Amino acid sequence: MRLPPLKAVRSFEAAARHLSFSKAADELFVTPAAVSHQVKALEEWLGVPLFKRLNRAVILTKEGQTYLLGVRKGLEAIGVATDNIMRQDASGALHVDTLPSFAARWLLPRLSRFREAHPDIDVRLSASDHLTDFNREDVDVVVRYGHGNYPGLRVDKLLTEEVMFPVCSPALLEGRHPLRTPADLKHHTLLHDDMRIDWQAWLTMAGVTDVDPKKGPSFNDSSMLLSAAIEGQGIALGRSTLAADDLLAGRLVQPFDLQPIQAHHSYYLVCPEATADRPRISAFRDWIMQEASESFGRFKARTERDTEDSRRNTRAN
């Protein structure tokens, strides 16, 4: 089967429909000269003239009129096939892999909103922290935590982990040894994730010298760490993204009004470039980026409000 260049065919169809190279050029976002060049190339490929060029207009030749009927049927068939395959790709399963802590503390509480917005897309969520091989694993898109250096992949920054700060159950603000100042930490248990150095850095910054930054239970997952803090088992260093919802809901509080320590990583949405614009992936990307923006905005507003309240209390005292 001999097929002419599709680009030339599209230029011919647009020019034939408008009987104008200029109007065809406007529709195709090219120059009139480019349309004229494509039509001329098609005429040479076919070996027959398709237009009669007049001073200020073009009209179809007999061969052009016959060819236009077949071209329109062909383009309509391509359009229908394209719509059908894209509709199929806009529904079905979408495999999302993310970190266990991010899935538990951030993504899962929001996922029902994606289902409401896209009922034809079934999210298959898995949790891992290894580097995904998209060529070997049945995964469409992943959320990863780091510096965003993933060569050869489509990378979108989702959330920036700005700071880390002590968080605990509201119950620890009262009781036998209420938390009032960092010095009160000597009466409480420090909870750790894999980064024990973080507590050492925060205690040094706060000027606390009589608390061992290495003592206390540890968890290899930040979600378990925050759950232990919510249950009143001790004080954890919460990361701004993962602790935000629990702080907004009052399940956790920040016991001290001190400068937090800076974090230097972000959450990224990652997928292969070749599939980045598939309807299912594009729909998930648009949704999760919007959720991330709203989440960051709520946490930022709360932080600014708490800072202003603290300033007022300081001035009042």
Residue pairs with C-beta under 8 A, 6 or more apart in sequence:
4 42
4 45
4 46
5 38
5 41
5 42
5 45
7 38
8 38
8 39
8 41
8 42
8 45
9 42
9 71
9 74
9 75
10 28
10 38
10 75
11 24
11 28
11 30
11 34
11 35
11 38
11 39
11 42
12 38
12 39
12 42
12 50
12 67
12 68
12 71
13 68
13 71
13 72
13 75
14 23
14 24
14 27
14 28
14 35
15 21
15 24
15 35
15 39
15 51
15 58
16 50
16 51
16 60
16 64
16 68
16 71
17 24
18 24
18 27
19 57
19 58
19 59
19 60
20 57
20 58
21 32
21 35
21 36
21 39
21 58
22 32
24 32
24 35
25 31
25 32
25 34
25 35
28 35
39 50
39 51
42 50
43 49
43 50
43 51
46 63
46 67
48 61
48 63
49 61
49 63
49 64
50 60
50 61
50 63
50 64
50 67
51 58
51 59
51 60
51 61
51 64
52 58
52 59
52 60
52 61
60 68
86 279
89 278
89 279
89 280
90 120
90 121
90 279
90 280
90 283
91 120
91 121
91 280
92 120
92 121
92 122
92 280
93 121
93 122
93 123
93 124
94 121
94 122
94 123
94 124
94 140
94 141
94 280
94 281
94 284
95 124
95 126
95 138
95 139
95 140
95 141
96 123
96 124
96 125
96 126
96 139
96 140
96 141
96 142
96 143
96 284
97 125
97 126
97 127
97 128
97 132
97 137
97 139
97 141
97 142
97 143
98 107
98 125
98 126
98 127
98 142
98 143
98 144
99 127
99 128
99 129
99 143
99 144
99 145
100 127
100 128
100 129
100 221
100 223
101 221
101 222
101 223
101 242
102 143
102 145
102 241
102 242
102 267
103 125
103 127
103 223
104 127
104 223
105 222
105 223
105 226
105 242
105 243
105 245
105 246
106 159
106 241
106 242
106 245
106 295
107 125
107 143
107 288
108 125
109 245
110 291
111 123
111 125
113 287
113 291
114 121
114 123
114 284
114 287
114 288
115 121
115 123
117 287
118 283
118 284
118 287
121 280
121 283
121 284
123 284
126 139
132 139
132 142
132 270
134 153
134 271
134 272
140 271
140 275
140 280
140 281
141 269
141 270
141 271
141 281
141 284
141 285
142 269
142 270
142 271
143 158
143 267
143 268
143 269
143 270
143 288
144 150
144 267
144 268
144 270
145 161
145 265
145 266
145 267
145 268
146 265
146 266
146 268
147 265
147 266
148 155
148 157
148 266
148 268
150 268
150 270
152 272
152 273
153 270
153 271
153 272
153 273
154 270
154 271
154 272
154 273
154 276
155 268
155 269
155 270
156 268
156 269
156 270
156 285
156 289
157 266
157 267
157 268
158 266
158 267
158 268
158 269
158 288
158 289
158 292
159 241
159 266
159 267
159 292
159 295
159 296
160 241
160 266
160 267
160 296
161 239
161 240
161 241
161 263
161 264
161 265
161 266
161 267
162 240
162 262
162 263
163 239
163 240
163 260
163 261
163 262
163 263
164 198
164 202
164 237
164 238
164 239
164 240
164 260
164 261
164 262
164 263
165 202
165 237
165 238
165 240
165 254
165 256
165 258
165 260
165 261
166 182
166 185
166 202
166 235
166 236
166 237
166 238
166 254
166 255
166 256
167 226
167 229
167 235
167 236
167 237
167 238
167 243
167 246
167 247
167 252
167 253
167 254
167 255
168 179
168 188
168 229
168 232
168 234
168 235
168 236
168 252
168 253
168 255
169 229
169 230
169 231
169 232
169 251
169 252
169 253
170 250
170 252
170 253
171 232
172 178
172 179
172 188
172 232
172 235
172 255
173 179
173 253
173 255
176 187
177 184
177 187
177 188
178 184
179 185
179 188
179 235
179 255
179 256
180 255
181 256
182 203
182 206
182 207
182 208
182 256
182 258
183 208
183 210
185 203
185 208
185 211
185 235
186 208
186 210
186 211
188 234
188 235
189 215
189 216
189 217
189 233
189 234
189 235
190 199
190 211
190 213
190 215
190 216
190 234
190 235
190 236
191 216
191 217
191 218
191 219
191 225
191 228
191 229
191 233
191 234
191 235
191 236
192 199
192 216
192 217
192 218
192 219
192 225
192 236
193 218
193 219
193 220
193 221
193 222
193 225
193 236
193 237
194 218
194 220
196 213
196 214
196 218
198 237
198 261
199 213
199 214
199 237
200 213
200 214
201 261
202 237
202 260
202 261
203 209
203 211
203 213
205 258
205 259
205 261
206 256
206 258
216 234
217 228
217 233
217 234
219 225
219 228
222 239
222 242
223 242
225 236
226 236
226 238
226 242
226 243
226 246
226 252
228 234
228 236
229 235
229 236
229 238
229 252
230 246
230 251
230 252
235 255
238 246
238 247
238 252
238 254
239 263
240 260
240 263
240 299
241 267
241 295
243 252
244 295
244 298
244 299
245 295
246 252
247 253
247 254
247 299
247 302
248 298
248 299
248 302
254 306
257 306
257 310
267 292
269 285
269 288
269 289
271 281
275 281
276 282
276 285
